[in-house]
């Protein structure tokens, strides 16, 4: 009978070897990988109204949505995104604080919550429970990733750490447009500066951590 410990060690060694291969490829081909990734990213998105049936179950989105609503957010609607067909989105807005809030599902990433605001000078602040991407934070912006944080803690973090400068007003009537505009602006900024080799290596390293 084979030694389970030896098999486990061999499997672990193979996983580590494949992981290191990914980092080495990132170091060698970083700029090309970054350019190819950006080329696949749509410049703009369109939120298409949907119903709650887009979600695998209520438990995926509803508890998080209810906590957003308990913290002053108003539910706007469920949406799909044709340009990003795997995404499911429950959009919320807090007009008093100029915040957009969203519960987002991607089948390979999981479910996360995002709270954001756009400032009148073109910068933005974003607070979410998604794991850090490894990309640099744009100049003049605040991006905080707090995986595992509760919705209540995330809201308080956003209120305390957003920048003290005027925000673009948002309401239920323009929340969809504001979300689409924020995506387009962030994507344009990222494509304009590009993704460096260092960032590609950082992303690859985070995936094997």
VOKE-101352 format. One line per 2 residues: number of its first residue (from 1); their letters; for each residue x, y, z of C-alpha. Coordinates in nm, 4 decimals. Layout:
BEGIN
NUM = a = X Y Z; ...
This chain:
BEGIN
1 = xx = 0.0000 0.0000 0.0000; 0.1464 0.3407 -0.0920
3 = xx = 0.2437 0.5773 0.1865; -0.0248 0.8502 0.1979
5 = xx = 0.2254 1.0952 0.3419; 0.4597 1.0469 0.0460
7 = xx = 0.1743 1.0904 -0.2007; 0.0672 1.4081 -0.0227
9 = xx = 0.4217 1.5429 -0.0281; 0.4551 1.4633 -0.3986
11 = xx = 0.1232 1.6306 -0.4750; 0.2254 1.9383 -0.2745
13 = xx = 0.5591 1.9560 -0.4567; 0.3782 1.9433 -0.7916
15 = xx = 0.1393 2.2194 -0.6874; 0.4283 2.4374 -0.5721
17 = xx = 0.6194 2.3706 -0.8941; 0.3198 2.4735 -1.1056
19 = xx = 0.2667 2.7787 -0.8875; 0.6292 2.8878 -0.9215
21 = xx = 0.6043 2.8333 -1.2968; 0.3164 3.0836 -1.3005
23 = xx = 0.5259 3.3416 -1.1146; 0.8257 3.2869 -1.3432
25 = xx = 0.6068 3.3282 -1.6526; 0.4633 3.6447 -1.5010
27 = xx = 0.8125 3.7837 -1.4449; 0.9251 3.7032 -1.7996
29 = xx = 0.6076 3.7902 -1.9900; 0.4560 4.0388 -1.7473
31 = xx = 0.4008 4.3276 -1.9880; 0.2493 4.1038 -2.2550
33 = xx = 0.0229 3.9352 -2.0013; -0.0894 4.2734 -1.8681
35 = xx = -0.1615 4.4061 -2.2186; -0.3550 4.0928 -2.3125
37 = xx = -0.5610 4.1137 -1.9934; -0.6534 4.4765 -2.0597
39 = xx = -0.7424 4.3996 -2.4211; -1.0044 4.1513 -2.2987
41 = xx = -1.1538 4.4009 -2.0541; -1.4624 4.5778 -2.1994
43 = xx = -1.4359 4.9568 -2.2061; -1.7962 4.9995 -2.0977
45 = xx = -2.0692 4.7895 -1.9440; -2.4465 4.8006 -1.9455
47 = xx = -2.6561 4.6932 -1.6493; -2.9613 4.4991 -1.7659
49 = xx = -3.2544 4.4731 -1.5204; -3.3295 4.1232 -1.3976
51 = xx = -3.5123 3.9450 -1.1171; -3.3931 3.7582 -0.8106
53 = xx = -3.4020 3.4356 -1.0128; -3.0546 3.5202 -1.1489
55 = xx = -2.9086 3.4200 -0.8111; -2.8416 3.0543 -0.7230
57 = xx = -3.0235 3.1069 -0.3913; -3.1495 3.3815 -0.1595
59 = xx = -2.8663 3.3072 0.0790; -2.6090 3.4225 -0.1737
61 = xx = -2.7241 3.7846 -0.1793; -3.0148 3.8601 0.0541
63 = xx = -2.8405 3.8614 0.3964; -2.5770 4.1042 0.2669
65 = xx = -2.8383 4.3195 0.0944; -3.0441 4.3416 0.4130
67 = xx = -2.7399 4.4602 0.6075; -2.6761 4.7301 0.3484
69 = xx = -3.0374 4.8391 0.3816; -3.0063 4.8416 0.7622
71 = xx = -2.7172 5.0859 0.7170; -2.9119 5.3410 0.5112
73 = xx = -2.8862 5.1931 0.1618; -3.1861 5.1635 -0.0700
75 = xx = -3.2258 4.8619 -0.2968; -3.2245 4.9641 -0.6649
77 = xx = -3.2515 4.6289 -0.8431; -3.0982 4.3079 -0.9699
79 = xx = -2.8835 4.3256 -1.2828; -2.6861 4.1180 -1.5268
81 = xx = -2.4028 4.2561 -1.7409; -2.3854 4.1255 -2.1011
83 = xx = -2.0205 4.2288 -2.1344; -1.9378 4.0330 -1.8164
85 = xx = -2.1935 3.7515 -1.8425; -2.0873 3.5615 -1.5302
87 = xx = -2.1512 3.8574 -1.2993; -2.4697 3.8923 -1.0916
89 = xx = -2.5329 4.2263 -0.9201; -2.7719 4.3597 -0.6548
91 = xx = -2.7336 4.7382 -0.6704; -2.7984 4.9726 -0.3780
93 = xx = -2.7579 5.3436 -0.3191; -2.7197 5.5678 -0.0148
95 = xx = -2.8052 5.9207 -0.1359; -2.7298 6.0838 0.2012
97 = xx = -2.3676 5.9632 0.1860; -2.3306 5.9604 -0.1957
99 = xx = -2.2449 5.5897 -0.1808; -2.3172 5.3141 -0.4276
101 = xx = -2.3386 4.9712 -0.2682; -2.3466 4.6373 -0.4436
103 = xx = -2.3622 4.2678 -0.3722; -2.1734 4.0919 -0.6512
105 = xx = -2.1425 3.7253 -0.7466; -1.8894 3.5647 -0.9778
107 = xx = -1.9027 3.1830 -0.9863; -1.5238 3.1412 -0.9743
109 = xx = -1.4577 3.4176 -0.7200; -1.7583 3.4039 -0.4892
111 = xx = -1.9783 3.6772 -0.3457; -1.8548 4.0105 -0.2208
113 = xx = -1.9838 4.3528 -0.1167; -1.8567 4.6804 -0.2591
115 = xx = -1.9181 5.0359 -0.1353; -1.7882 5.3242 -0.3459
117 = xx = -1.8163 5.6927 -0.4191; -1.6936 5.9156 -0.7016
119 = xx = -1.5496 6.2551 -0.6190; -1.6100 6.5657 -0.8252
121 = xx = -1.2371 6.5844 -0.9073; -1.2507 6.2488 -1.0884
123 = xx = -1.1026 6.0343 -0.8119; -1.2927 5.7597 -0.6314
125 = xx = -1.2961 5.5650 -0.3078; -1.3805 5.1949 -0.2925
127 = xx = -1.4210 4.9586 0.0013; -1.4953 4.5907 -0.0535
129 = xx = -1.4726 4.2386 0.0805; -1.3065 4.1006 -0.2329
131 = xx = -0.9468 3.9880 -0.1896; -0.6788 4.2402 -0.2930
133 = xx = -0.6126 4.2242 -0.6664; -0.2420 4.3042 -0.6557
135 = xx = -0.2845 4.6076 -0.8814; -0.1616 4.9479 -0.7673
137 = xx = -0.4124 5.1961 -0.6261; -0.4692 5.4828 -0.8725
139 = xx = -0.3265 5.8203 -0.7700; -0.5666 6.0224 -0.5580
141 = xx = -0.7945 5.7260 -0.4897; -0.8629 5.5099 -0.1855
143 = xx = -0.9037 5.1354 -0.2410; -0.9384 4.9100 0.0623
145 = xx = -0.9972 4.5354 0.0432; -1.1223 4.3707 0.3617
147 = xx = -1.2012 4.0035 0.2916; -1.4081 3.8534 0.5708
149 = xx = -1.5382 4.1882 0.6981; -1.9054 4.2130 0.7862
151 = xx = -2.1257 4.4515 0.5902; -2.1700 4.6651 0.9024
153 = xx = -1.7942 4.6964 0.9519; -1.7441 4.7701 0.5824
155 = xx = -1.9958 5.0555 0.5921; -1.8275 5.2057 0.8988
157 = xx = -1.4874 5.1720 0.7334; -1.6144 5.3544 0.4260
159 = xx = -1.7622 5.6358 0.6344; -1.4428 5.6801 0.8346
161 = xx = -1.1814 5.6414 0.5619; -1.3278 5.7986 0.2496
163 = xx = -1.1580 6.1213 0.1467; -1.2925 6.4494 0.2813
165 = xx = -1.3786 6.6090 -0.0517; -1.7019 6.6552 -0.2470
167 = xx = -1.8696 6.3458 -0.3914; -2.0822 6.3103 -0.7004
169 = xx = -2.4459 6.2894 -0.5837; -2.6248 5.9602 -0.6427
171 = xx = -2.9857 5.8505 -0.6063; -3.1977 5.5545 -0.7077
173 = xx = -3.2880 5.7388 -1.0281; -2.9281 5.7636 -1.1517
175 = xx = -2.7578 5.4741 -0.9687; -2.7319 5.2546 -1.2788
177 = xx = -2.5793 5.5359 -1.4849; -2.3402 5.6201 -1.2011
179 = xx = -2.2265 5.2571 -1.1732; -2.1701 5.2288 -1.5474
181 = xx = -1.9813 5.5602 -1.5536; -1.7607 5.4605 -1.2588
183 = xx = -1.6670 5.1370 -1.4351; -1.5890 5.3180 -1.7630
185 = xx = -1.3728 5.5797 -1.5887; -1.1783 5.3233 -1.3865
187 = xx = -1.1210 5.1035 -1.6920; -1.0079 5.3965 -1.9066
189 = xx = -0.7626 5.5038 -1.6377; -0.6224 5.1511 -1.6042
191 = xx = -0.5853 5.1049 -1.9795; -0.4181 5.4445 -2.0122
193 = xx = -0.1437 5.3569 -1.7631; -0.1251 4.9837 -1.8370
195 = xx = -0.0373 4.6959 -1.6051; 0.3293 4.6703 -1.5147
197 = xx = 0.5381 4.3536 -1.5003; 0.5703 4.4062 -1.1252
199 = xx = 0.1915 4.4110 -1.0867; 0.1508 4.0936 -1.2944
201 = xx = 0.4059 3.9146 -1.0728; 0.2270 4.0464 -0.7641
203 = xx = -0.1078 3.9149 -0.8885; 0.0444 3.5745 -0.9667
205 = xx = 0.2127 3.5613 -0.6257; -0.1144 3.6411 -0.4462
207 = xx = -0.2869 3.3547 -0.6260; -0.0443 3.1013 -0.4821
209 = x = -0.0261 3.2501 -0.1319
